[in-house]
Amino acid sequence: MDVQLQQLRYFLAVEQTRHFTQAADNLGVSQPTLSKQIHTLEQTLGAPLFERIRGAVTLTAAGHTLLPLAQRMVSDADAAQEAVSDIVGLRRGEVRLGATPSLCSSLVPQVLGTFRADHPDIQLYVNEGGSQDLIENLHAHTLDLALIVQPEEGVDEALTATPVLRESLVVASVADRPAPTIHAQIALSELEHTPLVMFRAGYDIRGVTLDACRKAGFTPKFAVEGGEMDAVLAFVEAGLGVALVPSMVLANRPLLRATPLAPPGMRRTIALAHRKRSVLPHAAEALRTTLLQHIATQRLPAGVRPL
């Protein structure tokens, strides 16, 4: 028979009070129950733990040997319970979120601000990267959640991807210069002779833009290429060219103009992904709830709608 944690707690209570009845009262159990558990513990260990001489209760040599071990085991068990309770109660823990650069500069800061206000003791880690890189990070267990651009063919079976947003791509240009079209909307073919500011190779929007231009019958000219989202927007602000960007990233860019694309336009679906067979940590589940509530209740920029 194995030693039970409850028996060690009873042993420590008797050692502290040196009185079986008082120890039982402190524990909220009957004295016979306490005595039985101590007797069972002594049988398991093969030695008496207490001596009862003239009404006094003292530790035997075996009891003295057990005492520091029991104190450490009970203390470790209490610490473990407290640590788990803190995680369940969101008083400690961490969450690792991945997101594409466009979402890191638009949606994610607002969501994390709300989450931090509600759960100030949770450590946040953010990994900014392309969707494919984020998917690989999920497989490698280095992320709990990832906001990705959902591929048309969907994600692999090891992941769950919940569509959360549908976002339009727009043409970004300098607000104080002539618009790239005289119309309210711009046909993609109108950009054939307009220099584009292009994202680096491997960037989600780069491939989408190049494919769309090819389908429109032309190969785009690049004014500059190779940047991330912030760099591309800065290059457009500097007048180097125009860029196809998600409408959400222009919400706080007063120097830039957003021109919608003419039908059928270009859209992308943003999904929240996580590993299918892994239970989300409590902190990650709380962040997921905060994100979905934000999307459902907050006013979203033009060209963005919740799913």
N, C-alpha and C positions, 0 to 999 in steps of 0.2 A: 504494500500500500504506500502511495506517495504522500509526502508531507503537503498539507494544504495551507494556502495562505491564511485562511480564516483561523486555523489552529495556531499559527504563529502570532496572529493578532491577539488571540486569547492568552497565549503564553506571555506576551509582552505586557498585557494588562495586569496579569497576576504579579509579574515581576515588579511592575511600577507601584502597585498598591500593597503587595505582600499580604493580600487578603482575598480569598476566593469570593466571598459574598460581595464585597465592595467592588471587585473587578467585574463580577456579573452585573451588578447594578449599573456600572459605568458603560458596559457594553449593551445593556438593554436585553439581557438574556437571563434565564433562570440559572441559579447556582448549580443544579444537577446537570444542566446542559453544558455549562462551562467545564465542570469537573470531568464529564464524559469525554469532551474534546481534548482536554489535557491528557487524560489517560490514554486515549487513542494515539496522540502524538508521542507519548512515552513508549508505547508499544511499537510504533513504527520505527522510532529511533533506537529502540533496544536498551533504554536506560531511563531511570527516573530523573526528572528535571527539578523537582522541588522536594525539600524535606519539611515535614510538619512536626516541630518539636515544641511541646507545651504551648500550643496555639500559635506559635510563630511559624511563618512560611519563609524559608530561605532557599536559595539556589544550590543545587548540587554541583559537582564538578562538571557534569554534562550540561547542566543549565548554564553555567558560566561560559562554557565553550559555545553553546548555541546562541547566547544573547547577542553578540555583535553581528553574527550572521543573520539572525532573525530581524534585527533592526535594519540592516542594509537591504534585505529582501523586501520587507514591508515598505521601506522608503522608496525603493526602486519601483515597486508596484504602484504606489501612490503617485509617483512622478510620471509614470507611464500613463496612468489614467487621466491625470491632469493635462498632460500634453495632448492626448487624443481628444479630450473634452474641449481644449482650446481650439483644436483644428476644426472639430465639428461645430463649435460655436463661433467660428471665424474670428477668434481672438489671436490667432497666429496662423502661419502657413504661407504658401506662395502660389502664384499662378503664372504660367508661362504662355504668353499670347504671341502669335505670329500674325503679321498683316502685311499687305502689299504697301509700297511707299505712298501711293495715292491715298490709301485709307489711313495710314499713319499720320498724314498731314491734314486729314479732314475729320473723319468719323471717330477714330480711336481716341484722340485727346479728350473729346467731350465725354465719351463713355468712361474712360479711366478717371476723369475728374469726379464723376458721379459715384463711381465705385470706391474711390479713395475716401470720399466724404462719408460713405456708409460703413466702410471697413478699413479704418486707418492702420490697423496692425497687420494687414496682409501685404507681403512683399510682392511687387509687380516686376515682371521681366518681359520686355518686348523685343521681338526679333523682326526686323524689317527685311523683306526679301520678296523675290518673285514667287508666284504661286507654286511652281514646280519645286522650288527649293523648300518652301514651307511644307508641302506635302511630304517631302523626304524627311524633314525634321519631325513631323508627326510620326512617321514610321520608325524613326530612330529614338522615339520617346524623349526628345529634347523640347517638345512643345506639348501643352495640354490642349490648346485651342488654336485655330488658325482661320483668319478671314482671307479667303482666296477668291480668285476669279474662277467660277465654275466652268470647266471645259465642256464643250458641247457633247462630248461622249460620256461625260460624267466622271466621277472619281472611281478608283478601284474599290473592290468589295471589302477591303480591310478598313475603310473609312466610312464614316457617316457625314454627309455634307447637306446641311439644311439651307436652302436658298432664303436669304433675308432681305436682299435689295435688288432692284432692277434699275440700272443706271445708264443714261444716255451719254454717248461721246459727243463733244462739241468742238468747234474750231476756236481756239484761243488766239486772240490778236491784241495788239496794243489799243487801248480804249481811245486815246487821243489822236489816232491816225485813221485814215479811211478804212472802212470795213472791207473784208475780203470779197464781199458781194454787195450788189445794190438791192438784193432781195432780203426778206426777213429770214429766209433759210438759204443755205448754200448747198448746191449739188457737189458731190465729191469731185466730179470731173472739172469743176471750176478751179481746183487746186493744182491742175496739171502744170501750170507755169509759175506757181507760187512757191518760193523756197520754204521748206519745212524744217522745223527744229525737231530732230528725231532722237528717240530714246536709245540707250545702249542696246547692244545685242543681248538677247535673252530676256528682255523686258516684255511683259505681257502685251502692252499696247503696241509695241513696235511690230510684232508679227501680225496683229489684227489690222493695223494701218496698212502695212505693205500688201497684205492679201486683198483688202478692200480696194486699194488703188489699182492693183492688177486686174481685178474684176471690172473696174471702171474703165479699163483700157489704157492705162498709162503707168509709167514708172516715175515716182516722185523725185524731185530734186531736193537735195539736202543743203540747207544753209550751214548747219552744224549738227553733229550727231555724237552720241556717246554719253549723255547725261542721265541722271536720275530725275525724279519728278521735280524737286525744288530747282535743280539746275535748268531743266527745260523751261520751266515757267519764268525763271530769271532771264534766260536768253530771249524769250518772247517779249518780256517787258523791255529788254534792251533794243528791240526792233530788229532782231536778226532774222525773224521769220514767224510763221504761224505754226501751231501744233494741234494735233488731235489729242484731246485729254478728256478724262472723266469730268462730267459737269460739277461734281461735288468739290473738286479741288479749287474751283474758282470762286467759292463762296466768300472768301476773305481776301480776294485779290482785286482791289478797286482799280488798279492800273490796267487790268485786262478786260477784254470784251469776250463774251461767249456767244458764238453764232451757231444756232442749231443746224444740224444736217437735214437736208430735204429727205422726204420719205424715199426708201424705207428706213433711212437713218442707220445708226450703229449703236447697239446696246450690249451690255454685258450684265451677267448675273453674279452677284456677290453671295457667297455661301460661307457659313460657319461650319468648319470641319473639325472632327476629332476622331480618335481611334474607336472603331465599332465595338471591340471586345474588351475595352478598358473602362472601368468605372471612373467617371470624372472625379477628381478631388473636390472636396466641398468648396474650396475657394474658387476653383474653375467653374463649378456649377453656378456659384453666386455671380461670377462675372458674366457667364452666359445669360443668366436671367436679367442682369442689368443691361446688357447689350440689346436683348430683345425688347425690353421695356422702353429703352431709349428710342429704338426704331419705331415702335408702335405709338409712342406718345409725343415725340418731339417733332417740330416742323422741319421737314427735310428740304434741302435746296431744290431749285427747279431742275427738272430732268431726272429726279430720283424718286422712286416710289417703293414702299415696303411690300414685301411678298408674304 
